[in-house]
């Protein structure tokens, strides 16, 4: 059996608290937080600005070859990871409901997944990574030592997203956000390549009725209960 990687993966659909939990787990362990979703949002924004036809594989390959994408460390555990897109700080531009839907579409493209999975694995080569996304435990890091899958009822996830957007001063309609949440769930779960699903060896945590702190405590508790800890 291949040696396990010193990596924690946290997968799940949108709105379950993955980003917040991952940041806090990274802070508690001293690991680096890898936000794979931000990478797909970055590609989505890039393709949108370039007017890329998502059915044109040749054009997609050319644009990906010219893409420079880098994650920027979050200012603190309460801040989002930043994205540098061809030298431009696109952190705010990618954090919209529209870009979440675009990211869902581009993440189904084989060429995009191949490129970003390669980049993500390079981040994880040295271990000490908290990787958050939808396929980090199933595809990107199948040998991760610790895997978790967060879930919650769609209505609760939409409610959280509305509150998050309004806190940023962005107008948000609950019915519209719920519809987008359900559509993204469907797209992510039914795509042929790397669909959203729980790894067989992952621990499932339903976050519908528990706090972020409780989720963090459960994850750290599982790590400790196995008689091992991520090696810092």
C-alpha positions, -999 to +999 in steps of 0.1 A: +000+000+000+013+035-009+024+057+020-003+081+032+002+118+026+003+142+055-028+160+042-063+168+054-090+170+028-123+187+034-149+182+006-186+190+002-211+211-017-213+249-015-224+266+017-215+239+042-187+259+058-158+243+041-137+274+036-142+287+072-136+253+087-105+247+065-089+280+075-094+272+112-081+237+108-050+250+090-045+276+118-048+249+144-023+225+127+001+250+112-007+236+078-012+255+045-047+261+034-053+251-003-086+265-016-092+245-048-125+262-054-108+296-057-087+281-085-117+270-105-133+304-100-101+321-112-102+300-144-139+307-148-133+345-146-104+342-170-125+323-196-154+347-192-132+377-198-116+361-228-149+350-243-138+314-244-163+290-260-164+261-235-170+236-264-138+246-282-111+223-268-084+238-289-091+274-277-093+262-241-059+245-244-044+276-258-058+298-231-048+274-203-012+275-217-012+312-213-028+312-178-008+323-148-027+314-116-014+317-081-030+315-047-023+343-022-022+336+015-052+348+035-046+377+057-060+358+087-082+327+094-113+348+088-103+360+053-106+343+019-075+330+001-066+354-027-061+347-063-035+363-086-048+359-122-022+368-148-006+393-124-040+408-114-054+404-079-088+389-087-098+380-052-130+401-050-140+394-086-142+357-081-163+357-050-197+362-065-226+338-070-222+342-108-186+331-106-196+301-085-218+289-113-191+296-139-167+276-118-191+247-117-192+247-155-155+250-162-147+224-135-164+198-157-139+204-185-112+177-187-084+201-198-092+224-169-093+196-143-061+181-156-042+214-153-056+224-119-052+189-104-016+190-114-011+224-098-029+212-066-008+181-064+024+202-066+011+222-036+006+190-018+039+173-026+055+184+006+024+176+027+012+198+055-019+209+034-055+214+043-072+209+009-107+221+005-129+214-025-152+188-041-128+161-052-097+166-030-102+133-011-114+113-041-092+125-070-066+150-061-052+135-029-066+099-026-038+090-002-045+118+022-042+106+058-073+125+070-105+129+049-137+147+058-169+154+039-192+183+051-229+185+042-260+204+051-296+209+039-298+231+008-321+256+025-296+262+053-267+265+028-286+291+008-295+310+039-258+311+049-248+323+015-274+351+015-261+363+049-225+362+037-233+383+006-254+408+025-226+412+051-205+423+021-231+448+010-242+427-019-279+423-026-290+387-024-324+370-029-330+338-010-351+321-036-325+329-063-296+317-042-314+285-033-321+278-070-285+284-078-274+261-050-296+233-062-284+237-098-248+237-088-253+206-066-268+188-097-240+200-120-213+190-096-228+156-087-236+145-123-205+156-142-186+128-157-152+138-145-144+140-108-181+143-096-189+156-062-190+126-039-178+115-005-146+094-004-152+059+009-128+065+038-140+100+046-158+111+078-192+126+072-202+157+092-236+173+088-232+210+096-269+220+093-275+224+130-240+228+145-216+257+147-183+261+129-164+256+162-182+223+168-173+212+133-136+221+139-136+203+172-150+172+156-124+172+129-095+177+153-111+151+176-111+125+149-075+132+140-065+128+177-086+097+182-068+078+155-037+080+176-020+103+152-017+140+144-007+159+113+030+162+116+038+200+119 
